[in-house]
Amino acid sequence: VRPADTAQVAAVVRACSAARVALVPQGGNTGLVGGSVPLAGEVVLSLRRLDALGEVDLRAGQVTVGAGATLAGVQSHVRPHGLAVGVDLAPRDSCTIGGMVATNAGGINVVRHGTMRRQVAGVEAVLGDGSVVSHLAGLTKDNTGYDLAGLLTGSEGTLGIVTAVRLTLAPLPTYRVTVVLGFSDLASAIDATAHLRLTVPDLEAAEVMFADGVEMVAEHAGAAIPDALRASVSLLVEVAGRSDPLEQVAGALASLPASAPLAGEPAVAATPEQRDRLWLFRERHSEAINALGPPVKLDVSLPANEMAAFVDALPAVLPASARLSLFGHLGDGNLHVNVSGVLSTALSPDELASAEVVEEAVLRAVVDHGGSISAEHGIGTAKARYLHLCRSPEEIAAFRAIKRALDPGAILNPGVLLPPD
Ligand SMILES: Cc1cc2nc3c(=O)[nH]c(=O)nc-3n(C[C@H](O)[C@H](O)[C@H](O)COP(=O)(O)OP(=O)(O)OC[C@H]3O[C@@H](n4cnc5c(N)ncnc54)[C@H](O)[C@@H]3O)c2cc1C
């Protein structure tokens, strides 16, 4: 069903509630953990028609938009006012603000602006009984009870259907510097990132790539590897602000700690074309990995002190024939772990069973190192059976109590986030 406004969404939810029919809310359907995909005959409720873009409130630096507005649509709407959405994702033309709130999306600028949770100043939503909760004033100070917007953010459509969002906007940077730093090992890149976070206030991205991944992208995209990306570990750093940040960057690089020695000269992109050429290697990682066959794809986060040890420990938990590809948002301790060679396009039951073994082994290694089994993609249906690895029985019981309160008929996204009771 494709309702056009909040009242129609509420009518659909009430009808489904009365008929005891489950619903799957769907935005741009770009989610990576199966949360927007019906598995058992649920009604798919698309929010795409709720795409209104409110007037930009310059005094507050905020805007209210419909849940179905795409990220790119909102970006274009606020850009002429010198404003930006703090979270940016590659599928910006398709993913919706409602879906981004529901998954608490992250992306490359989290190191600067935080996840979607930090951009949300208010939410309107339809709860599981069809009632509408709306708190869109966007007041910075508003201590009047439970933070429903915070609760709905990251709830993956299991507590309510987001229909509108009040977004806090970020200043649009006018200057941008892109630098690649090469290191001989991951520990050095982690220490360099910690240093940059402390010394470069305008740090906007710190993305990590490894030599084998860079080679894989070069082969897949038919692109020559820039000299800057030839180190064992490359850190793609972007700094952006309202004044030229080059001095900030130069100062930070001149004072890198002894534990973060550079392997070669840093490379600075001097033109937009050079910047695009560097980013191509980061942005086309997923595509190059997919070309090897369906990967076992995991999105995890690790404490900075444990990440290098986790990466060292990974090969031992994988089958010898598996090919491991890692990349991610080092600025927020987020690694994308991809294991190729376990699944083929046949997706036979044996392969799927092997994939589950690999998945569980990697996630257990993550938890053993103090990490999270989902950094930014959410739990969806894909990881629901592993939730217990990083959430205690008491926490899961509290989750279920909240779910019962806001969705008493259990019609919203059954099977997502919480494993079957
Ligand atoms: C190439 C690619 C790159 C990506 N990069 C990133 C990245 O860097 N960082 C990141 O965090 N994610 C990333 N993603 C994942 C995805 O884009 C995000 O999770 C995005 O927020 C999903 O938005 P969507 O509108 O497509 O939601 P959908 O995929 O339609 O839905 C996602 C979940 O939210 C629920 N939902 C959707 N709309 C609503 C609503 N209005 N109310 C309640 N629940 C709702 C769905 O039921 C589902 O559980 C990437 C995906 C792709 C394909």
The ligand as a Gaussian input file, in Angstrom:
#p B3LYP/6-31G(d) Opt

LIG

0 1
 C       25.388000       0.786000      -1.577000
 C       24.864000       0.955000      -0.195000
 C       25.636000       1.663000       0.733000
 C       25.157000       1.852000       2.030000
 N       25.920000       2.569000       2.886000
 C       25.482000       2.747000       4.147000
 C       26.281000       3.481000       5.073000
 O       27.362000       3.968000       4.762000
 N       25.803000       3.644000       6.332000
 C       24.592000       3.117000       6.722000
 O       24.200000       3.296000       7.874000
 N       23.833000       2.412000       5.862000
 C       24.246000       2.203000       4.588000
 N       23.478000       1.480000       3.728000
 C       22.227000       0.876000       4.193000
 C       20.957000       1.696000       3.901000
 O       21.140000       2.573000       2.855000
 C       20.497000       2.435000       5.126000
 O       20.160000       1.500000       6.117000
 C       19.283000       3.373000       4.891000
 O       19.118000       4.106000       6.075000
 C       17.986000       2.653000       4.599000
 O       17.016000       3.602000       4.156000
 P       15.791000       3.126000       3.241000
 O       14.860000       4.262000       3.077000
 O       16.269000       2.483000       2.007000
 O       15.107000       2.051000       4.218000
 P       14.565000       0.602000       3.858000
 O       15.652000      -0.246000       3.317000
 O       13.329000       0.699000       3.052000
 O       14.190000       0.096000       5.328000
 C       15.197000      -0.136000       6.289000
 C       14.518000      -0.492000       7.626000
 O       13.788000       0.617000       8.111000
 C       12.389000       0.330000       8.186000
 N       11.714000       1.529000       7.698000
 C       11.861000       2.146000       6.499000
 N       11.140000       3.272000       6.458000
 C       10.532000       3.372000       7.667000
 C        9.652000       4.325000       8.249000
 N        9.268000       5.412000       7.596000
 N        9.210000       4.110000       9.512000
 C        9.594000       2.998000      10.205000
 N       10.418000       2.074000       9.708000
 C       10.881000       2.260000       8.443000
 C       12.179000      -0.894000       7.326000
 O       11.067000      -1.668000       7.767000
 C       13.512000      -1.619000       7.530000
 O       13.498000      -2.333000       8.724000
 C       23.915000       1.290000       2.427000
 C       23.158000       0.581000       1.481000
 C       23.617000       0.426000       0.195000
 C       22.754000      -0.325000      -0.781000

